Amino acid sequence: MRKEEKKRLDKIYKSSKLKPPYTNQSLAHRFWVFQNERVPLIVMLAIGLSISVTLSKSSGNINWYATIIATLMIVLYFLQIRLADEPKDYEHDNQYYPNRPVQRGVITLKELSQLKTTSITCFFVLAALTGSIEVFLLACLQQLYSYLTRHEFFMRNWLRKHFLIYQFSHYIQLLILDWLILSVLRIQPLSQKLLFFVFIIIMIGMVEASRTIGGTDGKAAKDRYSYILGINLALGSFVFLTIASAAYTAYLINHLVGNTKWFILIIGLTLVAWSVIKYKAKPTIKNAEIMNGTSLVMYLLAALTLYLK
């Protein structure tokens, strides 16, 4: 770790302190407040379980042991990403998002660091419980890449100046996680594994494209696709990925069994279209959040369509 980065981390960890009324509350309660705002674990559980059950069923009979492990690994890794991002973005959030949990003293960076260590340990335990050397090695690769992203590849200042490269470099860990989860679920043969790999990547792309579109009614943080690319291009990318997710889901089902529940996909597309029109008419933070919500619904409906094949 470079000396400048070590000094920065030492400084922010010292400045991150509990504030009233949270000073006398338990860590469990304060973490609940944190996760509810920053990485809702119930939502993450629904996302992880839906994709794990769907993929497991699509490959044959559902293996509940592998499905539960895959679901928990997904939840733990997304939690780990959030816990790791808090110190990286601390100064930025102080300036642009002063009402976030860490900024208002709900929980400290030191406590989040301890929770991150716990989540990493549990991640490895789950990988070991699969009894697969391949899965454990992939888990090691996953955590190695995660380590590099936490330290921003030891070129923080350069990456921060190149937003799209920064984003792409961090998305690679999701590609590794995708392959890891498919390995935990023992999706075979390789051709089918690749088909599902693309399915998950398109879904992630759709949700991420919506998540990083911001509103114009707040202080410009310059960390959103709508700021970097412009609202029209950012929205266009989200719409394209949403249509691609529906089209690929239909292709995948037709490829497997030749029967698609079109009405489910149409419901998802209709909801997304409504949210996009609403946002386009009034690009506020609230409408951006609604659009992100409809992307998650579209994700769940696509998984349901595949499950009901």
For each residue, the residues with C-beta under 8 A, 3 or more apart:
1: 5 6 151 154
2: 5 6 154
3: 6 7
4: 7 8
5: 1 2 8 9 151 154 156
6: 1 2 3 9 10
7: 3 4 10 11
8: 4 5 11 12
9: 5 6 12 13 87
10: 6 7 13 14
11: 7 8 14 15
12: 8 9 15 16 87 90 91 109
13: 9 10 16 87 108 109 110 113
14: 10 11
15: 11 12
16: 12 13 90 102 108 109 110
17: 105 108
18: 22 23 30 105 106 107 108
19: 22 23 104 105
20: 23 105
21: 24 25
22: 18 19 25 30 33 105 106 107
23: 18 19 20 105
24: 21
25: 21 22 29 30
26: 29 30
27: 30 31 107 111
28: 31 32
29: 25 26 32 33
30: 18 22 25 26 27 33 34 106 107 111
31: 27 28 34 35 107 111 115
32: 28 29 35 36
33: 22 29 30 36 37 101 106 107
34: 30 31 37 38 101 102 106 107 112
35: 31 32 38 39 40 41 79
36: 32 33 40
37: 33 34 40 100 101
38: 34 35 82 86 100 101
39: 35 44 78 79 82
40: 35 36 37 43 44
41: 35 44 45 75 79
42: 45 46
43: 40 46 47 296
44: 39 40 41 47 48 74 75 78 79
45: 41 42 48 49 71 75
46: 42 43 49 50 300
47: 43 44 50 51 74 296 299 300
48: 44 45 51 52 70 71 72 73 74 75 78
49: 45 46 52 53 67 71
50: 46 47 53 54 299 300 303 304 307
51: 47 48 54 55 74 181 200 203 303
52: 48 49 55 56 67 68 70 71 74 181 185
53: 49 50 56 57 62 67 307
54: 50 51 57 58 303 304 306 307
55: 51 52 58 59 181 182 185 187 196
56: 52 53 59 60 62 63 66 67 70 185
57: 53 54 60 61 62 307
58: 54 55 196 256 306 307 309
59: 55 56 185 186 187 188 192
60: 56 57
61: 57
62: 53 56 57 67
63: 56 66 67 185 186
64: 67 68
65: 68 69
66: 56 63 69 70 130 184 185 186
67: 49 52 53 56 62 63 64 70 71 185
68: 52 64 65 71 72
69: 65 66 72 73 126 129 130 184
70: 48 52 56 66 67 73 74 181 184 185
71: 45 48 49 52 67 68 74 75
72: 48 68 69 75 76 122 126
73: 48 69 70 76 77 123 126 127 139 177 180 181 184
74: 44 47 48 51 52 70 71 77 78 177 181
75: 41 44 45 48 71 72 78 79
76: 72 73 79 80 119 122 123 126
77: 73 74 80 81 119 123 142 146 177
78: 39 44 48 74 75 81 82
79: 35 39 41 44 75 76 82 83 119
80: 76 77 83 84 116 119 120 123 146
81: 77 78 84 85 146 173
82: 38 39 78 79 85 86
83: 79 80 86 112 113 115 116 119
84: 80 81 87 88 116 146 149 150
85: 81 82 88 89
86: 38 82 83 89 90 93 102 109 112
87: 9 12 13 84 90 109 112 113
88: 84 85 150 152
89: 85 86 92 93
90: 12 16 86 87 93 94 102 109
91: 12 94 95
92: 89 95 96 97 221 223
93: 86 89 90 96 97 98 100 102 103
94: 90 91 97 98 103
95: 91 92 98 221
96: 92 93 219 221 223
97: 92 93 94 100 103 221
98: 93 94 95 103 104
99: 103 104
100: 37 38 93 97 103 104
101: 33 34 37 38 104 106 107
102: 16 34 86 90 93 105 106 107 108 109 112
103: 93 94 97 98 99 100
104: 19 98 99 100 101
105: 17 18 19 20 22 23 102
106: 18 22 30 33 34 101 102
107: 18 22 27 30 31 33 34 101 102 111 112
108: 13 16 17 18 102 111 112
109: 12 13 16 86 87 90 102 112 113
110: 13 16 113 114
111: 27 30 31 107 108 114 115
112: 34 83 86 87 102 107 108 109 115 116
113: 13 83 87 109 110 116 117
114: 110 111 117 118
115: 31 83 111 112 118 119
116: 80 83 84 112 113 119 120
117: 113 114 120 121
118: 114 115 121 122
119: 76 77 79 80 83 115 116 122 123
120: 80 116 117 123 124 143 146
121: 117 118 124 125
122: 72 76 118 119 125 126
123: 73 76 77 80 119 120 126 127 139 142 143
124: 120 121 127 128 136 139 143
125: 121 122 128 129
126: 69 72 73 76 122 123 129 130
127: 73 123 124 130 135 136 138 139 184
128: 124 125 131 136
129: 69 125 126
130: 66 69 126 127 135 136 184
131: 128
132: 135 136 183 184
133: 136 137
134: 137 138 183
135: 127 130 132 138 139 180 183 184
136: 124 127 128 130 132 133 139 140
137: 133 134 140 141
138: 127 134 135 141 142 176 179 180 183
139: 73 123 124 127 135 136 142 143 180
140: 136 137 143 144
141: 137 138 144 145 176
142: 77 123 138 139 145 146 173 176 177 180
143: 120 123 124 139 140 146 147
144: 140 141 147 148
145: 141 142 148 149 172 173 176
146: 77 80 81 84 120 142 143 149 150 173
147: 143 144 150 151
148: 144 145 151 153 154
149: 84 145 146 152 153 169 170 173
150: 84 88 146 147
151: 1 5 147 148 154 156
152: 88 149 155 156 159 160 166
153: 148 149 159 169
154: 1 2 5 148 151
155: 152 158 159
156: 5 151 152 159 160
157: 160 161
158: 155 161 162
159: 152 153 155 156 162 165 166 169
160: 152 156 157 166
161: 157 158
162: 158 159 165 166
163: 166 167 223 228
164: 167 168 228
165: 159 162 168 169
166: 152 159 160 162 163 169 170
167: 163 164 170 171 212
168: 164 165 171 172
169: 149 153 159 165 166 172
170: 149 166 167 173
171: 167 168 174 175 204 208
172: 145 168 169 175 176
173: 81 142 145 146 149 170 176 177
174: 171 177 178 201 204
175: 171 172 178 179 201
176: 138 141 142 145 172 173 179 180
177: 73 74 77 142 173 174 180 181
178: 174 175 181 182 197 200 201 204
179: 138 175 176 182 183 197
180: 73 135 138 139 142 176 177 183 184
181: 51 52 55 70 73 74 177 178 184 185 200
182: 55 178 179 185 187 193 196 197 200
183: 132 134 135 138 179 180 186 187
184: 66 69 70 73 127 130 132 135 180 181
185: 52 55 56 59 63 66 67 70 181 182
186: 59 63 66 183
187: 55 59 182 183 192 193 196
188: 59 192 193
189: 192 193
190: 193 194
191: 194 195
192: 59 187 188 189 195 196
193: 182 187 188 189 190 196 197
194: 190 191 197 198
195: 191 192 198 199 252 255
196: 55 58 182 187 192 193 199 200 252
197: 178 179 182 193 194 200 201
198: 194 195 201 202 248
199: 195 196 202 203 248 249 252 306
200: 51 178 181 182 196 197 203 204
201: 174 175 178 197 198 204 205
202: 198 199 205 206 241 244 245 248
203: 51 199 200 206 207 245 299 302 303
204: 171 174 178 200 201 207 208
205: 201 202 208 209 241 244
206: 202 203 209 210 238 241 242 244 245 295 298 299
207: 203 204 210 211 292 295 296 299
208: 171 204 205 211 212
209: 205 206 212 213 225 234 237 238 241 295
210: 206 207 213 238 291 292 294 295
211: 207 208 292 295
212: 167 208 209 223 224 225 226 234
213: 209 210 224 225 226 231 234 235 238 279 288 291 292
214: 218 221 223 224 226 227 285 288
215: 218 283 284 285 286 287 288
216: 226 231 283 284
217: 283 284 285
218: 214 215 221 285
219: 96
220: 227
221: 92 95 96 97 214 218 224 227
222: 227 228
223: 92 96 163 212 214 227
224: 212 213 214 221 227 228 234
225: 209 212 213 228 229 233 234 237
226: 212 213 214 216 229 230 231 234 235 283 288
227: 214 220 221 222 223 224
228: 163 164 222 224 225 234
229: 225 226 233 234 237
230: 226 233 234
231: 213 216 226 234 235 280 283
232: 235 236
233: 225 229 230 236 237
234: 209 212 213 224 225 226 228 229 230 231 237 238
235: 213 226 231 232 238 239 276 279 280
236: 232 233 239 240
237: 209 225 229 233 234 240 241
238: 206 209 210 213 234 235 241 242 276 291 295
239: 235 236 242 243 272 276
240: 236 237 243 244
241: 202 205 206 209 237 238 244 245
242: 206 238 239 245 246 269 272 295 298
243: 239 240 246 247 269
244: 202 205 206 240 241 247 248
245: 202 203 206 241 242 248 249 298 299 302
246: 242 243 249 250 265 268 269 298 302
247: 243 244 250 251
248: 198 199 202 244 245 251 252
249: 199 245 246 252 253 260 265 302 305 306
250: 246 247 253 254 260 262 265 305
251: 247 248 254 255
252: 195 196 199 248 249 255 256 306
253: 249 250 256 257 258 259 260 261 305 306 309
254: 250 251 257 258 259 260
255: 195 251 252
256: 58 252 253 309
257: 253 254 309
258: 253 254
259: 253 254 309
260: 249 250 253 254 265 305 309
261: 253 264 265 305 308 309
262: 250 265 266
263: 266 267
264: 261 267 268 301 304 305 308
265: 246 249 250 260 261 262 268 269 301 302 305
266: 262 263 269 270
267: 263 264 270 271 301
268: 246 264 265 271 272 294 297 298 301 302
269: 242 243 246 265 266 272 273 298
270: 266 267 273 274
271: 267 268 274 275 294 297 298
272: 239 242 268 269 275 276 291 294 295 298
273: 269 270 276 277
274: 270 271 277 278 294
275: 271 272 278 279 287 290 291 293 294
276: 235 238 239 272 273 279 280 291
277: 273 274 280 281
278: 274 275 281 282 287 290 291
279: 213 235 275 276 282 283 284 287 288 290 291
280: 231 235 276 277 283
281: 277 278
282: 278 279 287
283: 215 216 217 226 231 279 280 287 288
284: 215 216 217 279 287 288
285: 214 215 217 218 288 289
286: 215 289 290
287: 215 275 278 279 282 283 284 290 291
288: 213 214 215 226 279 283 284 285 291 292
289: 285 286 292 293
290: 275 278 279 286 287 293 294
291: 210 213 238 272 275 276 278 279 287 288 294 295
292: 207 210 211 213 288 289 295 296
293: 275 289 290 296 297
294: 210 268 271 272 274 275 290 291 297 298
295: 206 207 209 210 211 238 242 272 291 292 298 299
296: 43 47 207 292 293 299 300
297: 268 271 293 294 300 301
298: 206 242 245 246 268 269 271 272 294 295 301 302
299: 47 50 203 206 207 245 295 296 302 303
300: 46 47 50 296 297 303 304
301: 264 265 267 268 297 298 304 305
302: 203 245 246 249 265 268 298 299 305 306
303: 50 51 54 203 299 300 306 307
304: 50 54 264 300 301 307 308
305: 249 250 253 260 261 264 265 301 302 308 309
306: 54 58 199 249 252 253 302 303 309
307: 50 53 54 57 58 303 304
308: 261 264 304 305
309: 58 253 256 257 259 260 261 305 306
